[in-house]
Amino acid sequence: MDDFQQPEETTISPEEVTVIVKDAVDSVVGGNVQYDHLRVGQWINNIIETSMKKLTALNKPFKFVVTCIIMKKTGAGLHTASSTHWDITADNLYCHKEESNKYLYCITTVYWTAL
């Protein structure tokens, strides 16, 4: 009897990434955690590390980049932009903006590209 191996899945749905990132953000700054500049660095590291661990645990042939911005809500404007040049059939990005916290903004972006 021949051993049959299924081919490695070569896509990631934005829905999978949405759940991973939202869970990571909610676990760190969900609800109404008050902004604390002494803790922001650790919060960012926790969000990025948690997201990256769960993304790589998908065991799919992709490279990942995770970024996170946390800013105190003071009425100041925050503008971000990105540009990509890639294979639109395999590569993608997802950007999550934490909307529920009244003390801070948290914007987390994941880029993934096929190997």
Secondary structure, DSSP 8 states (H G I E B T S, - for coil): -------------HHHHHHHHHHHHHHHH-TT----TTTHHHHHHHHHHHHHHHHHTT--SEEEEEEEEEEE-SS----------S-TTT-EEEEEE--S-SSEEEEEEEEEEE-
